[in-house]
């Protein structure tokens, strides 16, 4: 009997590996946020009159650009984990469905080889030829 071209063990390994990568990615995203804040602070400001320096309540052009960049990319970063999680769940569900389908096919072949009639046929399960 031909089997499915999917290795449940292989799928499990990939799902586990992606989970490990997502843990690291989460740490990177957290560090990214802190790094951008540090860059914005370190960029300083342009004080009135064209001199550089830090002034309370003022932000410079670099800090403003970084804030705009973060605002524009926040949604993308926020949903990376959600999309990956849904993809992994889909892979696991599909693998389970394939395994169930494989079992159903095996059972059907066994019924046919035993000469049993399917229950959706008149008379239900009984010996006979298909």
N, C-alpha and C positions, 0 to 999 in steps of 0.2 A: 504494500500500500504506500503510495507516495505521501510524504509528510510535508508540512509547511516549511517554507524556507526561512524560518525565524528560530533563533536560539533563545529561549527564555532565560537561560543562564547568561548569555551574552547581553541581552537587554538589561538584566538586573545589574550586570557589571557597569554598563554604560550609565544607567540611572544613578548608581552609587558614585561613579566618577564625576558626573555632572553635579551631583549634590556637594561633593568636596570642592569643586571649582566654584560653585555658588557661594560657599562659605568664605572662600578667599576673596571672591568678587565683592561680597558685602563689606569685608574689611577694607578693601581698596576704595570703595565708594565712601565709606566713613572717613578715611584718611584724605580723600580727594576734597571733601567738604572743608575739613580743617586746613588743608594746604591752600585752597583758594582764599579762605578767610585770611590766612597768614600773608598771602601774596597781596591781597587788597590793602592790608594794614601796612605792609612793608613798602608799598608803592608810594605812600605819603600823599601829600596834596600839593596843589599849587596855591600858594598864598596870594592874596591881592598884591599887585605890584610886580608879579612875576617871580618872586622868590620861592624857593622850595621849602618844605617843612611840614610838620604835623600840626594840625589845628583841630581842636575838639569840635565835633559836629560837622566838619567839612570832609568831603571825600574828593579824591582826585579823579582824573580822567580814567586812569587804569582801574581804579576801584569801581567806578561807575560801569565801565565796560565789562569787568568781571561779574558784577551783579547782574547785568543784563544777560550775559552769557549763561549764568547759572539759572536765571529765571526761564530762559528759552530752552534749556536742556533738562530741567528738573523732572518734567513729566516722563521723558524718555528713560531717565535713570530709575525713576520710581517704579516703572512697570517692567523693567528687565526681569526681575525676580518673579513677578506674576506670570509673565509670558513663558519663562523657562519652566516654572512649576506646572503650568497647564500643559506644556509640551511633554514633560515627563509623565504626568498623569495619563495623558493620551497614549503614550507609548506603552505604559503598563496595561491600560485597559485594552488596547488593541492586541497586545500579546496574550492577555487572558482570553480574549474572544477567539483568537486563532487557536489557542490550546483547546478551548471548549469545542470549537468547530472540528478540530482534529479528532477529538473523542467522539463527536457525533458521527463523523464520517466512518470511523472505525466500527462503531456500533451498527451503523447502517450496513456496512459490508458484512459484518457477522450475521445480521438478520437475513441478508440476501443469501449468504452461503448456507444458512440453515434452512432456506426455503420458506421463511416466514413472510406472511403478507403484512403490509403496513397497516396501522390502526386507522388511517384515513380512508382505507379501501373498504368496500362492503364486507361486513363480517368481522372487522377488527383483526387483531393478531390471531393468526391461525396458520397451520401448515399449508403450504401450497407453493406454486411456482410463481415467480415474478415475471 
